[in-house]
Amino acid sequence: MYILPMRKIAVLMPNWVGDFVMALSVLARKASEPDTVITLIVPENLSGLGKLLSSLPQITYRRKTRADFRETLSEIKRVSFDEIILLPHSFSSAWLAFRSGIAARRGVSTELRGLLLTDRLSGKHITRKEHLTKEYSSVLGVKYEEPSEWQAVSNITPDEMYKGSTVLCPGAAYGPAKQWPEFNVLVRLQHDSKMVILGDKKDREVSSRIAHHMSHKVTDLSGITSLEQAVSIISGASVVISNDSGLMHIAGYLGVPVVGI
């Protein structure tokens, strides 16, 4: 009996936390295809998150210096991939794919990068008003599934110190325009809840205002935890109340009840 060789596919992952997590939800279906081995090429800042949320092999995409970029290319070339699929729209992602020497290079033909791709997808594959996973499903060549049908990840060990807490994520990727201003009112209304605030350093000002008058029941960890530690805290939360942010998408990916504002 003739056995088909395994097809080795590299997937260049997005740079933003929320987009990254949504891509993982689609990749779970791509990775289940027979005779296919998926390897993620992950931006350096999300490498730890990728290893925590996915069991797929990974190559860290380093590019701070030319030496970093060359080392990334060397790692990619050593695997001898059959195809590379690009989820970001950037020209730099297509340049990486082209320089890697992989024969089949698939992605949306934007930013004048069509000449660097062999499998060019038109702009109609870009979703501007629909869920981003619809675009990722199209680019990866898998059937689209509604987020409500996703299987939650359940292998994360919760942080025992904050288990059962209400987690607040008042930050947002695009600043005040996407930030709900009434988190402090919510904190006052939740008399019996143990609360934790998560976010990065740029969220410290808004987080401190929320926690200021209720420090006895609110633990402000914004700008303190790593992304990996935040995942552990979120996994044990009773509920996550969040603006549109990467942490909101992480909560959804982990199957934690989410109130998105």
N, C-alpha and C positions, 0 to 999 in steps of 0.2 A: 504493500500500500504506500502511495506517495504522500509524504507529509509536507504541507506547505511551510516554507520558512517563516519565522516570526518577522513581522514588519515593525521596524523600529521608528517610532515617530517622536520628534521633539516638539513641545508646545511652549512657545514664548509667552509668559504670563504677564498680566497687566501690572502697572506700578502702584495703583491705588488699592487700599485695603478692601473696600466694598466690592470693587470690580474683581479683585483677586478671588474673594470668597465666592462670588457668583460664578466665576469661571470654574472653580473646583466642583460646584454642584453639577455642571454640565460634563466635566471631565470624568466624573464617576461613571457615566454612561458610555463615554468613548472608550474608557479603559476596559470595559466589559466585552468589547468586541473580540471575537476569536482571532488568534494568530497576530495579535497586536500588543506591542509593548510601548507604553507611554512614558516619556521622561519629561519632567517639567524644567524649563529654564526660568529661574526665579530671580527677580531683582534682589540685590544684596540686602536691602532694608526689610524685605519680607521673607528672607530665607528661614528664619526661626519659626515664623508663623506657618510657612508651608510644611515644614517638617512636623509641626504639631498637628495640623489639620488633615494631612494627607500621607498615605503610605507609599505613594508613587515615588520612583527614583527622581532625584533632583540634581541639577547643576546650578550653582550660584552664578548669576550674571553680575560680574564685577566690571566696572567701567570708569572708576574715578580717575585712573591714569591709563596711559597707553599700554603699560605693562599689564595692568589688570585686564584690559580688553583682550590682549594677546593670549593671556592665560585662559580666559573664558573660551576663546576660539579653540585653543589646544584641547581643552576638555571636551568640547563638542565634537571636534574632529576625531578624537580617540574612539568615540562610540560608533562611528560610521552609520549615522542615521540614514534612513531611506527618504524621510520627508520631515520638513519643519513647518509648523502651522503657527501663524502670527495672530495673536489676539489684539495687541495694541495697533493703533493706526499710524504710528510714527514712522518717519523715514529711517530713523536710526535702527529700529527693529528690523526693517528690511535689509539694511546695510549689514547688520550682524548675520542675518540669514545668508545673504549673498557671500560674505567673506568666509562663512563656515564651510562653503563648498558642498553643501547638501544639494543633491540634484533636483529634488522636488520642493518648491517653496510656495506655500499657499497663504493667501491673505487678501484683505480688501485693498483694492488698488486706489489708494489715496496718497496725497502729498507727493505726487510725481514719482512714486516708488514702483510703478508698474513694471519698468524695465528690469527691476531686481527680482521680480517674482516670476515663477513659471506657471502657477495656477492662480490667475487673477480673478478676484470676485468684484463685481461692479458695486458702486455705491448704494444700490438698492438693498444690499444686505445690511447696511448700517441702520440700526433702530434708534430713532430719535424720540418717538413718542411711545414706543412699546418697551416691554421689559428687556433689559440688556442681555439676559440669557437667551433670548430669541436670536439675537445676532450671533452670540457665541455658539449656539447650536448649529446655526447655518454654516459658520466658518469651520467648525469641527466636523460637520457632516453627520450630525446625529439628530434624531427626532426631538422636537421641542416638547418639553413637559412644563406644565404650570407649576410655579413654586409650591403650591399646596400639595403637589404630588411628590415632592422631594423626600428622601430618606435622611433623617437627622443623624448627625455624627454623635456617637455616644461613648467614645473611648477617652474622653478628657477627664482627668481627675480634678474634681472641684476643690477650691481652696476652702478648707474646713473653717477657717476663721470667719469667713463672710458667707458661709452657706445659708441659704434661705433669705438673704437680704434682697431688698429692692434696689436694683442698680440704676442709677441715673447717668445718662450720657448727654450733657447739655451742649457739648461742642458740635460743630458741623464743619464740613470741608470748605464751605464758601462763606464762613463768617456769619455775622449777624443776620443776613438775609434769610438764612435757613435755621436760625436759632429761636426756639420758642422762649418768650421772655418770662413765663410764669412758673418756672420750676420752683422758685422760692415759696410760692403759694401752695403748690403741691406738697412740698415738704411739711408745711405747717398743718395741712389737712390730714396727713398720714400719722396719726398720733402714736400708733403702736408698732409701726414698721421700723426695722433696722435698715438704714440706708447707706449706700456706698456711691460715691461719685467717681466716675472714671473719665479719663480724657488725656490729651497730651499737654505739653507745656504751654501751648498757646491758649489752652482752655482754663488756665489757672485763675485768671481774673474773674470770669463768669462763675466758675465753680466756688471760689472763695466767697462770693456774694451770696450764693445759695446756702452755703454751709454756715455763714457767719452767725445767724441768730439761733441756729439749731445744732450747735456743735456737740451737744450731749447725745444726739441720736444720728448724726450724719458724719461719716468718715470720708474725708475728701482725699482721694488718692490720685487726682489728676496731675499729670506731669511726674508722677513718682513711680508708677508701675511700668514694667516693660509690656510690650504687646502680648507676649506669651503669658505673663502673669494676669493680664486683663482677661484673657481667654479663660483661664482657670477660675477666676472670680465670677465671670459671666456664666460659666457652665453650671455653677451651683446656685444661681439666683432664682428667686421665686418669680420675679418678673423683671424685665428690662424696659425702662421708659427712655426713649432716645429720640433726638433729632435725626435727620437723614445723615448718617455717618457710617464709617466702616464698622464701628462697634455694633451698630444696629444690625448690620448684615451678618456679623459673626454670631450674634445671639440667635438670629433666624436659622443659621446654618447648624447651630448646636441643638436646635429644637426647644430653646427656652422661650416661654411666652414673652411676646414683644408688643409694646405699644409704640408705634412709630408716629412721630409728630411732624 
